Amino acid sequence: MVSCNGNKHQKKAPVKSYKAWKTGFVYEDVKAEGDSSIFYAVYLPKSYDIKSANRILFIFDAHARGSLPIKKYKTLSEKYNIIIAASNNSKNGQSATERNHVITAFMSDVEKQFNIDNTKIYTAGFSGGARVATLIALFNSNVAGVIGCAAGFPQVQNPVNKGFTWVGVVGNKDFNFLELKNLNRQLTANGWKSHLLVFDGKHEWPPEDVMDEAFQIVINGKSKDLTYDYKDNSSGRTMENIEIQQQKVLARAMEEKDLKWWNNEITQLENDTNTTVAKNKSLMNHRLLNYLSMIAYIYTDRAFKLNRIDLASKYLSIYERVDPENPDMFFFKAVKFALLKEDKQAIAALKTAIDKGFDDFPKLNSEHAFDRLRSKSDFPTSK
């Protein structure tokens, strides 16, 4: 599936010359040679030497935002003398064929462009990108470590590599928190080199200092004196079971309950996140609210694809109630207004989405609901 998957004991390839790239600089949109559809971001530490093989971290974001983690962690590239390269194509929702093409073309081109050590390959990813990063490691014996942020393993059979170090990193308010806790337990019980780092946050790329500890583990093998290392215990298992059941209740209620019920339910969850509630319960309810935001996105998107504006409007109302600042929610509002031919509201909602951070311009450009609006002078320009 990937180019850097040769046997570690293979014969050395002939000496190759490499282009001299600027070091200490973020390249945001490198185009792959021979495949104009593949782009990636890359950062070469100042220690990068074209005459020597260099360790590398391949990064996968859930929304094809390669430059985001590159800019966020370039200081760590310098600290650990490691190239970091991140795909601008890999994202959630791709077919297996499309995903594998992106992975292969991206990693192959990096291998051609830069002098890398194929015994010191690491992968990292966020959300769906974490599953991609782990997928690569499971079928590539040269991957030495994986940093999986906010999501765990993909569902695969017969992996060939079980020797890599896995570090899960997740916020304590992330709706995937329980998934990573349980995965870490399973890996530890089965003899894997596994760690879980937990920070105060939601479903997001972790802060630099947390990622620094993840680098220390996967690159240097550090296992002690870690600030964010999660210490598992059995005392919270009952609360975990309650949270799992609550997630199921909320998922079923998306179709079954009306907006009045939802308003009351969300209000109760919000009230139970305040400081007067026990910390474990408060964090659980934060995670449930974030989980609800995620499933509201899924249900709204599905309803639009089925041309059910009535259902989309209901789910979008829930989405807006639970996550009123989310840029994806405003994008969906723009779609709804466009379909209802309420042009001013559609353009206003789309501008708000972009102002709040919506940056999936391929999605914007391919959304047929906006076709009628693109010729208008006030329609937001996109990349």
N, C-alpha and C positions, 0 to 999 in steps of 0.2 A: 504493500500500500504506500510505502514511503521510500524515498531513495536512500536514506541513510541507514538502511537496515542490513547491511552486509555483516558477515560474521566478524567478530572482534579479532579473530586470529587469521583473517584473510591476508594475502600477500599485499604489500604496500603498492599503491598505484604509482605510476611514473610521476616524477616531479612536475608540477604544473605552475605556470605563472598566473598571478592574479592582478586584477586592476587595483591601482592605488586609490583607495577611497579616503575621504576626509574623516578623521576621527573626532570624537567629542561633539558630534553633530547629528541631529535627528533628521533622517531621510524619511519623509512622511508617505511618499507614494512611488516606490521603486517598481518599475514594470519588469515583469519576468521576460527574459530573452526567449523568443520563440513562442510566447503565448501572451498576446496583448490583453487578454481578459484577466490576467493575474497580477495583482498589486500587493505590495506589503510595505510596512514601515520597518526601519532598521536603525539601530544605534551601535556604533563601534566605539568601544572604550579607547581612551588615549593610549592604552598599552597594546592595542591591536597591532600585530606584526604580520604582514603578508608572507613573510618567510617562515613563520612558525604556525603550527596547528593551534587553533583557539577553541576553547569551550564555547558552547552556544545554548541559549534558551529560546525555544520556539514558543510563541504566545498566540493564543486563540481567544478572541473576545466573542461574546454571544451576538454582537450586533455589527461585526466587521469593522470595528473602530480600532484599527491597528495602532495608530499614533497615540491613542489614549494611554494604554499601559506603558508604551515606550517612554512617553514624556513623564509619566508618573514614577517610573522606576529606573530612569537613566542613571541616577546617582548610584544605585546598586550595581549597575553594569560596570561602573568605574571601580567601586569597592571590591567587587569579586572578579574583575578582569574577565568579563564574559560578554560576548556579543548577544544582543537581544533583538530578535526579529519577530514581527507580529503581522499576521495575515489581515489584509483589508477586504478579503472575500468571504472568509469563513464566518457563518452566522447561523442562528437558529432557523429551523424550518427547511433546511436543504435536504434533498433526497440523498440516499447513500452514495449514489453514483456521482452527484454533483460535489458532495462533501469530499469523497475520496480523490476526485480530480483536483480540487482546490489544495488538499493536503499534499498530494504528490507533486503538483506543479510548483507550489510555494517552496517546499523543503528542497526539492531538486534544484531550483534556481539559486537558492541561498548557498547550497553546497557548491554550485559552479562559480558563484560570484566571490565567495569568501573562503579563506583557508581555515577550515574547521577541523577539529579533532573528533572523529566519529566514535571515540570511546568516552567522550565527555559531552554527551547530548542530554539536554533537559527539556521538558515541556511544561507549560503552564497554561491555564485558561480560566475564564470566568463563566459561571452558569453553564449553558450548553457548551461553551468553549472548554470548560473543565472536563466535560465528558469526552470531547474530541482529543484533548491533550492526553487523557488516560487511555483512550482507545489506541492512540499511536504507540504508547509505551507497552501496552499489552501484546502488541504484535511486532515490536521492534526491540530486539535484544540489546541494541546499543544504547537505548534510553536508560540513563542511570537514576533519574529522579523526576517526579511529577509534583507540581504544586497545583492542586485542584481547589479553586476558589468558588465557594457557594454552590457546588454540586459534586456528586460522587462519580461512581463508575457507570459506564454505559452497559447495557445488557448484551453480553457477547458470550460465545462458547469457544472452548479450547484455546485460551490465550497461550502464547509461546513464551512470554516473559513474566515471571513472577518475582524477579529479583530486584526490581527497582524500589527506591524509597518513595513512599507516598506521603505527602503532607497536605492535609485538608485545612482550608482556611475559611472561616465562616463568621458572620456577625451573629451576636446573640439574639437579634431581632429578625434574622433571616428565616423565611418560611421553609428553607431547606436545612435548618439547623439540626432537626432530629435525624434527617437522612445521613448527614455526615457523622453525627454521634454514633449512630448504629453501625455505619460502615467502618468507622475506626475500631469499634469493639470487635467486629467480625475479622478484620484484618489482623488485629493484635492477637486474637485467639488462634488464628491460623498461621502465626509465625511470620507475618509480613513486617517489614521495616516501616512502621506507620506512626504518624503524629497527627494531632488535631490542634490547631491554633484557633482561639476564639477571641474576638474583639468586640467592643461595644459599637454595634452598627447593624445595618439592615442588608438587603441584597445588593451588594456593591463590591467593586474592587477594593481590597483592604488598604488601609493606610500604609505608608512606606515602612514605618518601623515594624509593623506586623510582617510585612513581606520580607523584611530584612531577616527576621528569625526563620522564615521559611527557607530563604537562601542558605542560611547557616546550616540548616539541617540537611538539605538535599546536596549541597556542594561540599560542605566541610564535615558533615556527619555529626554535628553537635546535637546532644540530647539532654543536656543539663543546663540549669540556670536560665531557663526560657521564661520570659514574662507572660507570654500568651498561651503556653502549653496547657491544654485542657486536662484536668484531673477528673477522670470518670468515677462515678460512684453509683450505688444502687438506690440511693435515697430518693432520686427524682423519677424513678421508673413509673410510679403511679401517675404523676403529673404528665409524663410523656404519653401514656395511654389515653388520658383524658384529651390531650391535644390532638392526637390522631383521630379520635372519635369526633371531635369538634370540626376538624377539617372535612370529614365525610359528611357531617350534617350541613355545613356551609355549601359544599359542592352540590348536594341534592337540592338544597333550598333555592339555588339559582333558578331552577325551572318551576319549583313548586310554590314559592312564596311570593306575595305581592310586595309592592314598594313600601307600604306602611309597615309591614313586618320587618323589612330590611332596615328601615330607618331606626326602628326600635332596637334591633339586634346590633347594628353598628354603634348606636349611642351607648348601649350597655358595654360593648367591648372597649370603646373609648374611655368610659368611666372607670373601667377596671384596669386601665394602664397607669392610673395616677399614683402618686407617692404613698397614698394611704393603704394601698393594696400590697400584699406580700410580694417581694421582688420576683419570685419564680412565677407567680400568677401574672404579674404585670408584664414580664417578658413574654410569657406565653401569649397573652392577648395582643401584644405588639406583633408577634409572629402571625397570629391569626388574621389580624388586619392586613398585614402584608401579603399573606396567602390569599385573602379575599381580593386584593387588588390584582394579583396574578390571574386568578380564575375569572375575574370580571373581564380582564383583557381577552382571555381565550374565548369566552362565551360571546363577547361582543364581536370579535373578529370572525368567529364561525357564523354568527347570525348574518353579518353583512355578506359573507361569501354565499350564503343560502338565499340572499335577496329578501331576508325577513327584517325589514326596517322596524316593524313593530317590536320584535324581540330584541333587536339591536338597541332600540331606544330604551327598553327596560333595563338591559344589562349595562348600558352606558350610564343610566341614572345611578345604578349601584356603584359603578366605577367612579363616577364623579363624587358621590357621597363619601366613599371610603378613601379616595386618593385624589383630592381636588387640585393638586399642583402637578400631576403627572403629565408630561408632554404627550405621551401616547394617547391619553384620554382626550386631550384637545384635538389631536389628529383625527380620532374617531368622531368627535363632535363635528369637525369640518366635513368629514365624509357624509355624516347624516344630513347636515344642512345642504350639502351639494346635491344629494339625492332628492331632497325635498324642494330643490330649486330656490333655496333661500341664500342667494349668492353673497350678500354682504356678511351675513353671519358665518358662512362657510370660510370666506377669506379671512375674516377677523379671527376665527378659531384656529385656522392654519398658521397665521402669523403668531398667535399666542403660543402654539405648539413649538414653533421654531425658537421663539424668544426663551422658552423654558427648557430648551435643550434638545428638541427633536432634530435628529441629524441623519435619519435613514432616507437620504434623498433618492436612492433607487426605488424605494417603496413609494415615495411621493410621486415620482415621475411615472410610475407604472399604474397608479391608481386611476381607473377609468372614470370614477365619479367626478374627477376634476377636469376631465377633457374639455368640457364646455366652458370652463373658467380660465383656461390657460392663456387665452388671448387678451384677457382683461389687463389693463395697465397696472392695477394694484394687486394682481396675483403674485404671491411671493416667488422670487427667483430662487432656483435651486441649483446645487452643484452638479 
